[in-house]
Amino acid sequence: MVLTHDSDFLDPEKRGPVPVVYYGDDTMDTYEIADRVDELISWVPDPGDLPLVTNLTEWT
């Protein structure tokens, strides 16, 4: 799994089969990113069950 702000990882041809956890908002506090990743892990404990792209900035 890759945690990134780099939108190049959203391109399927560049990403490959690795799940990407993406945050597009570069103003997000690092603690907020960590909290969202922690919440994601509680919902989907096995990274193999994640979709190819999970967008952390779409959560409210």
OpenMM code with the backbone's topology and positions (N, CA, C; nanometers):
from openmm import Vec3, app, unit

residues = "MET VAL LEU THR HIS ASP SER ASP PHE LEU ASP PRO GLU LYS ARG GLY PRO VAL PRO VAL VAL TYR TYR GLY ASP ASP THR MET ASP THR TYR GLU ILE ALA ASP ARG VAL ASP GLU LEU ILE SER TRP VAL PRO ASP PRO GLY ASP LEU PRO LEU VAL THR ASN LEU THR GLU TRP THR".split()
positions = [
    Vec3(0.0844, -0.1162, 0.0000),
    Vec3(0.0000, 0.0000, 0.0000),
    Vec3(0.0897, 0.1235, 0.0000),
    Vec3(0.0442, 0.2257, -0.0732),
    Vec3(0.1172, 0.3520, -0.0823),
    Vec3(0.0269, 0.4634, -0.0301),
    Vec3(0.0794, 0.5456, 0.0601),
    Vec3(0.0110, 0.6665, 0.1060),
    Vec3(0.0789, 0.7829, 0.0360),
    Vec3(0.0015, 0.8611, -0.0407),
    Vec3(0.0649, 0.9646, -0.1218),
    Vec3(-0.0261, 1.0834, -0.1469),
    Vec3(0.0380, 1.1928, -0.1811),
    Vec3(-0.0300, 1.3143, -0.2279),
    Vec3(-0.0033, 1.3325, -0.3781),
    Vec3(0.0774, 1.2460, -0.4349),
    Vec3(0.1184, 1.2540, -0.5751),
    Vec3(0.0088, 1.1969, -0.6653),
    Vec3(-0.0549, 1.2825, -0.7440),
    Vec3(-0.1666, 1.2394, -0.8288),
    Vec3(-0.1233, 1.1449, -0.9412),
    Vec3(0.0061, 1.1321, -0.9664),
    Vec3(0.0514, 1.0353, -1.0674),
    Vec3(0.0082, 0.8935, -1.0308),
    Vec3(-0.0055, 0.8655, -0.9018),
    Vec3(-0.0454, 0.7318, -0.8583),
    Vec3(-0.1918, 0.7018, -0.8884),
    Vec3(-0.2688, 0.8021, -0.9307),
    Vec3(-0.4087, 0.7793, -0.9675),
    Vec3(-0.4212, 0.7220, -1.1077),
    Vec3(-0.3176, 0.7337, -1.1876),
    Vec3(-0.3159, 0.6808, -1.3243),
    Vec3(-0.2910, 0.5295, -1.3185),
    Vec3(-0.3888, 0.4488, -1.3637),
    Vec3(-0.3739, 0.3034, -1.3563),
    Vec3(-0.2484, 0.2503, -1.4270),
    Vec3(-0.2057, 0.3164, -1.5328),
    Vec3(-0.0872, 0.2698, -1.6049),
    Vec3(0.0406, 0.2909, -1.5244),
    Vec3(0.0420, 0.3898, -1.4379),
    Vec3(0.1599, 0.4178, -1.3557),
    Vec3(0.1534, 0.3479, -1.2204),
    Vec3(0.0327, 0.3252, -1.1714),
    Vec3(0.0107, 0.2726, -1.0371),
    Vec3(0.0447, 0.1255, -1.0256),
    Vec3(0.0005, 0.0466, -1.1191),
    Vec3(0.0175, -0.0972, -1.1077),
    Vec3(-0.0851, -0.1552, -1.0110),
    Vec3(-0.0582, -0.2737, -0.9562),
    Vec3(-0.1565, -0.3426, -0.8722),
    Vec3(-0.1530, -0.3033, -0.7238),
    Vec3(-0.0725, -0.2065, -0.6879),
    Vec3(-0.0562, -0.1685, -0.5472),
    Vec3(-0.1694, -0.0748, -0.5044),
    Vec3(-0.2395, -0.1048, -0.3932),
    Vec3(-0.3428, -0.0131, -0.3455),
    Vec3(-0.2812, 0.1218, -0.3061),
    Vec3(-0.3510, 0.2293, -0.3421),
    Vec3(-0.3044, 0.3651, -0.3144),
    Vec3(-0.4039, 0.4325, -0.2206),
    Vec3(-0.3531, 0.4879, -0.1121),
    Vec3(-0.4320, 0.5722, -0.0234),
    Vec3(-0.3862, 0.7147, -0.0530),
    Vec3(-0.4767, 0.7902, -0.1109),
    Vec3(-0.4431, 0.9214, -0.1666),
    Vec3(-0.5090, 1.0321, -0.0858),
    Vec3(-0.4352, 1.1378, -0.0619),
    Vec3(-0.4930, 1.2586, -0.0021),
    Vec3(-0.4574, 1.3757, -0.0932),
    Vec3(-0.5576, 1.4332, -0.1566),
    Vec3(-0.5358, 1.5397, -0.2532),
    Vec3(-0.5211, 1.6770, -0.1912),
    Vec3(-0.5633, 1.6897, -0.0670),
    Vec3(-0.5594, 1.8185, 0.0013),
    Vec3(-0.4262, 1.8322, 0.0741),
    Vec3(-0.3349, 1.9101, 0.0167),
    Vec3(-0.2025, 1.9212, 0.0774),
    Vec3(-0.2017, 2.0122, 0.2003),
    Vec3(-0.3196, 2.0632, 0.2382),
    Vec3(-0.3271, 2.1435, 0.3610),
    Vec3(-0.3721, 2.0592, 0.4798),
    Vec3(-0.4012, 1.9310, 0.4571),
    Vec3(-0.4422, 1.8436, 0.5671),
    Vec3(-0.3284, 1.8318, 0.6682),
    Vec3(-0.3638, 1.8419, 0.7937),
    Vec3(-0.2702, 1.8241, 0.9025),
    Vec3(-0.2248, 1.6772, 0.9063),
    Vec3(-0.0995, 1.6535, 0.9394),
    Vec3(-0.0487, 1.5155, 0.9423),
    Vec3(-0.1247, 1.4293, 1.0422),
    Vec3(-0.1708, 1.4887, 1.1517),
    Vec3(-0.2493, 1.4125, 1.2485),
    Vec3(-0.3842, 1.3718, 1.1904),
    Vec3(-0.4431, 1.4597, 1.1093),
    Vec3(-0.5703, 1.4262, 1.0447),
    Vec3(-0.5508, 1.3124, 0.9449),
    Vec3(-0.4431, 1.3170, 0.8698),
    Vec3(-0.4131, 1.2076, 0.7758),
    Vec3(-0.3966, 1.0776, 0.8532),
    Vec3(-0.3185, 1.0823, 0.9619),
    Vec3(-0.2963, 0.9621, 1.0429),
    Vec3(-0.4273, 0.9097, 1.1011),
    Vec3(-0.5135, 0.9990, 1.1480),
    Vec3(-0.6429, 0.9571, 1.2024),
    Vec3(-0.7282, 0.8899, 1.0961),
    Vec3(-0.7266, 0.9449, 0.9757),
    Vec3(-0.8062, 0.8851, 0.8674),
    Vec3(-0.7505, 0.7490, 0.8254),
    Vec3(-0.6195, 0.7368, 0.8221),
    Vec3(-0.5590, 0.6070, 0.7900),
    Vec3(-0.5937, 0.5063, 0.8993),
    Vec3(-0.5880, 0.5480, 1.0245),
    Vec3(-0.6240, 0.4605, 1.1361),
    Vec3(-0.7688, 0.4147, 1.1245),
    Vec3(-0.8575, 0.5070, 1.0894),
    Vec3(-0.9980, 0.4717, 1.0713),
    Vec3(-1.0150, 0.3747, 0.9543),
    Vec3(-0.9440, 0.4000, 0.8460),
    Vec3(-0.9489, 0.3096, 0.7302),
    Vec3(-0.9057, 0.1688, 0.7703),
    Vec3(-0.7991, 0.1595, 0.8490),
    Vec3(-0.7498, 0.0293, 0.8937),
    Vec3(-0.8539, -0.0411, 0.9806),
    Vec3(-0.9279, 0.0350, 1.0600),
    Vec3(-1.0310, -0.0278, 1.1429),
    Vec3(-1.1451, -0.0829, 1.0576),
    Vec3(-1.1727, -0.0195, 0.9446),
    Vec3(-1.2781, -0.0671, 0.8547),
    Vec3(-1.2299, -0.1804, 0.7659),
    Vec3(-1.1052, -0.1686, 0.7187),
    Vec3(-1.0496, -0.2661, 0.6246),
    Vec3(-0.9109, -0.3064, 0.6759),
    Vec3(-0.9057, -0.4027, 0.7686),
    Vec3(-0.7772, -0.4383, 0.8299),
    Vec3(-0.6776, -0.5043, 0.7356),
    Vec3(-0.7260, -0.5689, 0.6303),
    Vec3(-0.6360, -0.6355, 0.5351),
    Vec3(-0.6181, -0.5463, 0.4121),
    Vec3(-0.4976, -0.4921, 0.3879),
    Vec3(-0.4760, -0.4040, 0.2722),
    Vec3(-0.5137, -0.4684, 0.1392),
    Vec3(-0.5115, -0.5995, 0.1334),
    Vec3(-0.5502, -0.6691, 0.0108),
    Vec3(-0.6974, -0.6528, -0.0228),
    Vec3(-0.7767, -0.6112, 0.0752),
    Vec3(-0.9199, -0.5897, 0.0533),
    Vec3(-0.9541, -0.4468, 0.0125),
    Vec3(-0.8545, -0.3598, 0.0081),
    Vec3(-0.8785, -0.2207, -0.0311),
    Vec3(-0.9019, -0.2100, -0.1814),
    Vec3(-0.9806, -0.1109, -0.2242),
    Vec3(-0.9866, -0.0834, -0.3676),
    Vec3(-0.8503, -0.0316, -0.4127),
    Vec3(-0.8267, -0.0259, -0.5416),
    Vec3(-0.6966, 0.0192, -0.5898),
    Vec3(-0.6672, 0.1631, -0.5493),
    Vec3(-0.7711, 0.2471, -0.5357),
    Vec3(-0.7505, 0.3851, -0.4900),
    Vec3(-0.8526, 0.4175, -0.3823),
    Vec3(-0.8048, 0.4650, -0.2681),
    Vec3(-0.8901, 0.5170, -0.1614),
    Vec3(-0.8530, 0.6628, -0.1421),
    Vec3(-0.9505, 0.7514, -0.1553),
    Vec3(-0.9248, 0.8942, -0.1457),
    Vec3(-0.9623, 0.9432, -0.0060),
    Vec3(-0.8641, 0.9771, 0.0750),
    Vec3(-0.8880, 1.0220, 0.2110),
    Vec3(-0.9527, 1.1597, 0.2180),
    Vec3(-0.9368, 1.2421, 0.1169),
    Vec3(-0.9888, 1.3780, 0.1226),
    Vec3(-1.1377, 1.3854, 0.0879),
    Vec3(-1.1975, 1.2758, 0.0480),
    Vec3(-1.3396, 1.2764, 0.0170),
    Vec3(-1.4257, 1.2539, 0.1404),
    Vec3(-1.3625, 1.2227, 0.2534),
    Vec3(-1.4367, 1.1978, 0.3770),
    Vec3(-1.4718, 1.3291, 0.4431),
    Vec3(-1.5859, 1.3323, 0.5098),
    Vec3(-1.6251, 1.4521, 0.5854),
    Vec3(-1.6409, 1.4174, 0.7302),
] * unit.nanometer
topology = app.Topology()
chain = topology.addChain("A")
for resn in residues:
    res = topology.addResidue(resn, chain)
    for name in ("N", "CA", "C"):
        topology.addAtom(name, app.Element.getBySymbol(name[0]), res)
